[in-house]
Amino acid sequence: MASTVQHPRPRPLTVGFDLDMTLIDSRPGIAAAYRALSAETGVPIDVDLVVSRIGPPLETELAHWFPADEVDAVADRYRALYPDHAIGPSTALAGARESVAAVRALGGRAIVVTAKHQPNAKLHLAHLGIGPDAVIGWLWAEAKGEALREHGAQVYVGDHTGDVRGARAAGALSVAVTTGPCDAAELREAGADVVLEDLTGFPAWLAAFEADRTA
């Protein structure tokens, strides 16, 4: 009697997304928050420069403008100012809602893993009507890999070379979009497996990926 080979079923689909400049255009909101911080502290801040390099943790950016021994306190104040200044002006990027919906349509889970302060990240998502299954904040680059592994993510989508490093640390496929500060060449050089112009092409890519994964 012929034996039947049992192939293990693939794990349920889980896709991680970065937040800033991947799902949302937070530049107007971040600019407004920095302007408020500058006005309150009296410290000049080049807001255009700040929003040109969104991605790394807040403290990394503040260290360009404030003495090292003031950064933690100023970061706390920025986060306190953030809800009143940054949530309203920020918008969803093209394809963001559709990409999260595409994960759900395939029976999967969508999570957000971001360097942003988690409560503020949740405010953005609620304001824009984007409802992931989980939001994990305060993680940058390789540290994102910890949350991605914990949630069993097979794919991580981001706009920064730090996001590529996070995906690789988790053993997840790195899908990069060029809507942030890093161009396609930088993202590929960092090790991105897939580079898309923006999220509008992600649902079709994901459908093909999942069909191959579960075949």
Buried (B, 14 or more C-beta within 10 A) or exposed (E): EEEEEEEEEEEEBBBBBBBBBBBBBBBBBBBBBBBBBBEEBEBEBEBEEBBEBBBBBBBEBBBEBBEEEBBEEBBEBBBEBBBEBBBEBBBBBBBBBBBBBBBBEBEBBBBBBBBBBBEBBBBBBEBBEBEBBBBBBBBBBBBBBBBBEEBBBBBBBBBBBBBBBBBBBBEBBBBBBBBBBBEBEBBBEBEBBBBBEBBBBBBEBBEEBBEEBEE
